[in-house]
Amino acid sequence: MFVSFGPGDDVLHSNPFMQEEVEYNLIHLIAGNKEAMRLKTEENDLIFAHAAGRNSWLWLSPELAEERRHSLVRQLAEMLADRELPGVTGTPETGKLFADAYSKLNGKSYHVRMMMEAYHCPQVQMPHGVSGKLQQAEAGDIPLIAGYLAGFVQDCFGMESAPEDHLDYAAEVTESGKLRLWIDRDQPVSMVNLAHQSARYARINEVYTPHEFRKHGYASAAVAALCAELLSKDITPMLYADAANPDSNKVYQSVGFKRTGSIVDLRFQ
């Protein structure tokens, strides 16, 4: 019933999956992880992807009949009953369907950790009147970026951390050439990261502006500039935004991002 798949599998380029590819874009990243559990049905109507220590992701074809949808999820939950899963991520309906089945088998409960909106940007709208330019971060920026990351984690997850805790990751993303800084008057004022790129999409994350530089349009300008760069290469930018943060959603919408659907992060307990 379930077989393994890899990053070049047909299921990731099938029409049903591409209908929801923005919502499920992170599956591309997990598919490239050889250590992850990567399962699909032979009929290409289900994908389950789980990297150790992370939430699993579950996609069900939107073309599935309700009976088969429930049957597949029940079989998957039974197969994974002895596997400790932190949680599951998917569309609200799919996530709840699996969480109900898996929790029942394990005597667990679950809760919504976060509801996310999935966006893509088919055409960018550059903001006007924002001074500065986007440039690639350099080695000398690593301590600054570590501080930005501490602020980002605080804003997004309410978790306090020291800049020193983020130095290794700051060095990693800087050396990868994916992290960009918006520079105004020779001073970094905002950051944006190109997290991952697949055949059709590039995922943007870690958009952050320190409090003292906010309300100047720097984040909008940084995101828009990166989007323009990606679109010029025929790659569509996409991202996930916390549904509970209307300000960030407005920023993305203002530069051309269009909502495609919702994704729920469910955690077992």
Secondary structure, 3 states (H helix, E strand, C coil): CEEECCCCCHHHHCHHHHHCCCCCCHHHHHHCCCCCEEEEECCCCEEEEECCCCCEEEEECCCCCHHHHHHHHHHHHHHCCCCCCCEEEECHHHHHHHHHHHHHHHCCCEEEEEEEEEEECCCCCCCCCCCCEEEECCHHHHHHHHHHHHHHHHHHHCCCCCHHHHHHHHHHHHHHCCEEEEEECCEEEEEEEEEEECCCEEEEEEEECCHHHCCCCHHHHHHHHHHHHHHCCCCEEEEEEECCCHHHHHHHHHCCCEEEEEEEEEEEC
